[in-house]
Amino acid sequence: MKKSSFKNIATVGVLTGMSRILGFVRDMVMAWILGAGILTDAFIVAFRIPNLLRRFMAEGTVSVAFIPVFTEVREKDGLDRAFGLTRDMLTFMFYALTAVVILGEVIAPVIVGAMAPGFLDDSAAFGVTVKLTRIMFPFILLIGIASLLMGLLNSLGHFTAPAGAPVLLNVFMIGVPVAGYVAYPFFSRPEDAFAWGVILGGIAQIALQLIPIKTMKVPLGFSGNFYHPRLRQVLKLMGVAAVGASVYQLNVFIGTLLASLLSPGSVSYLYYSARIFELPLGLFAFSVSNVMLPEIATAFARSDHKTVSSLTGESLTAVLVFCIPATVGMYLLSEPIFAILFVRGAFSLADAQASAFALQMYSVGLAAVGGARILTQTLYAMQLPGVVVKTAWVSLAVNAILSVALMPFLGHGGIALASSLSIAVQMVIMYRYIVRQGVRLPREIRSKVLKMAGASAGMGLVLLLFLSLRFWEGGLSPMSVAALFAAVTAGGGLYFGLLWVMGMRPRLH
């Protein structure tokens, strides 16, 4: 892997880690102020609605559709033409997403009823969710513009501001309710403060990314005549990619719908566990894939299939070397994590145990989600979104069937396990498609995965020793935090030490 790529991955990983840590703080504040009952369920469902549309129409599809076409135009027609495409895309997205926001404000009750049918029997929960949905629906416009700026900056080799933008979102989602409800009661309802924090955070994300764009003197603006073949090429990719790029969030949507039919708090348990689950994905899978997508797209635009194969293999290895041990760590440490980080105020030990069970079921599919992310990016770089869509439909069907089948036995944990298994199915199918397209992954990947699994098993034994101490039963304390940190440090140190002994060492060139 190139030193520049490694540096960019490290930068994105650090900033993503900061965002995830602040995300934990945000969730701790939510648990403290809202608990795990009706208000939290209402906020989570309301926020998930524009967030799901964001995956369909904004960040998920813009990045994977815009970057390959921008790169192709830059390589074949020059940078000025590529900037022209950016202006056209900005104009189209502004008008299209504004129309979506207006429509969403009008039909918010219908959307909430479809997202969480279990709320229809509770007028209070339904009314609060509709109100929060209307407050937060403009977020799709804000995050859509922010995601286009992210794709532009990543295509130009700048990753710092796009990776730092989510940090600001969490800052506002923490700061607004704490300052505007707890410290100074500007908002009469705590859930309203969280909702307005989302909107202000979206504005901040755009502002941060405009700084390097201005510094780089990118001629950004609106276009008067923006509908031409290159834009249609991006829009076609976006349309085909909408389902494929959003498969993970669609699985979450199915889980939300089904969890609303279970006992109160089930939606919250899945939400809190998913937040923990997404930490290693953000640190490793998303950072690697975001940095490598422009490089793979450039190699494909130059018809360099050997480099495409090499970069895909390097990306998979870089993701799995962290996701495989993270699977073991999350599974074993799930209860200590929730007991230490969340048990306070309205969030009880029983809530922590229920959330930990969901996290264990999610963790089973961590490596599959990370691998699927890399394979998805490779297919998009090759401008083959149709393959992703086909596998996405299969994954969604598997998720729905398994969720319904496992819920009677495992409750909300069955929903989490179904999500993990469905993504694993998707990853296997995508891999077979990529091989058919001539991408040949290095043979040594299999032996490396076996070494990772062996080292992770050794790490697990160390974690079991720490678990025998039951250090988390007293909740948050200096001793419990120190013990959790020691367990993670000792386990991680042993894991990488074993890999070093087995000959797995990073090679930069």
C-alpha positions, 0 to 999 in steps of 0.5 A: 500500500502506498504511504500516501494512502496509508496516511490518508487512511490513518487520518480518516480513521482518527477523525472517524474515531473521534466522531464515533467517540463523540457518538458514544457521548451523544448516546450516553447523553440520550440515555441520560436525558431520554432513557430507553423508552418512548421518547428515545424510540420516537427520536430514533425512528424520526431520525432514521427516516431522513437518514434512510433517505440520505442513504438512498438519495444522498451520501450512499449513492453520491459518493459511489456514483460521483467519484468514478465519473468525476475521475473518468472525466478528469482523466479523459477530458480534463479538470475543468470539465470535471469541475463543470460536472460538479456544478451541474450535480450541485444544482440538480441535487439542490432542486431535487432534495428541496422537493423531497424535503417539501414532500416529506413535511407534508406526508410525515404521518404516512411515513412514520406509520410505514416505518413504525406501524407499532406506534399507530396504537400509541397516539402519544408516540406517534404524535411525537415521532411525526413532530420530530420527523418534520423538524429533522426532514431538512437534514436530507438536503443538508447532508446531500450537499455535504456528501457531494462536497465530500465526494469532490474533496475525496476525488481531489485527494483531500480527506481531512475535512470530509472525515471531520464533518461528522465530528461537528454533527455529534458536537451539535447533537450533544451541545444543543440538548445539554446547553439548550435543555439541561443548562438553559431550558430554551427548549421545553421538550428534550427530544426537540433539542436533539432534533434541532441539534441534527439540523444545526450539525448538518449546516456545520458539516457543509461549512467545514468542507467549504473551507478547503474548497475555497482554499483549493480555488475550486470554481463551485456554484450553480449551473444554468444548463446542467442536464447533459450526458455526463450528469445523466451518467452520474444520475443513472449510476445513482438510480441503480445504486440507490438500493445497493448502496443502502442495503445495510440501512434497509436491513436496519429499517426492517429491524426497526419495523419489526422491533416496534412490534416487540416489547417497549425498548426493543428499538432502542436496544438495537439502536444502541448496540448498532452504534457500538457495532459501527465503531470498528466499521467507521474506524477501519472499513469505511476509512479504508473504502473511502480512501481507496475508492478514488484510487480504484476508480482511477486504475479502472479508468486507465484500464489497469485491471491488475492494479484494481485487483491489487488495490482490492486485495490490499483493502480487504486485508486492511479491513479484516485485520481489524474487523476479525479481532473486533468481532471477538472483542465485541462479542465477549466485552458487550456487557461490560461496555454497556454497563460501564458506558450507559447504566445511569439515570433512566438506563438500567442494568437490564437495558444494558444486558438487553443491548449487549445481547443485540451487540453480540448478534450484530458482531457475528457479521462484522467481518462480513459487513467490512468485506462487503463494503470493500467489494461494493466500492470495487464494483462501483469503481468499475461502474457496475452498480447493477451487480450490487443491486442484485445482491442487495435484493437477495440480502434484503430477502434473507434478512426479512425471512430470518428476522421473522423466523428468529424473532420468536426465539431470540426477540430483538437479538434475532433481528440483529442476527438476521442482519448479520447473516444477510450481509454475509450472504451478500458478501459471498455473492459479490465476491463471485461476481468480482471474480467473474469480472477478472479481479483476481485477489492475491492467494495469500489472503486466505492464509492471512485470514487464518492467521488473523483468526488464530491470533484473535482466538489467543486474544479471546483467551486473555479477554476471558481472564479479565471477564472472570473478574466481573469488574463492570458490575459496579457500573462506571468507576475509575476501576471499571474503566481502567479494567476495560481499557486494560482488557482491550489493550492487553488483548490487542497487544497480544493479537498484533504480537501474534501476527508479528510472530506469524510474519504478518507485517505492514509493507509500505511502498 
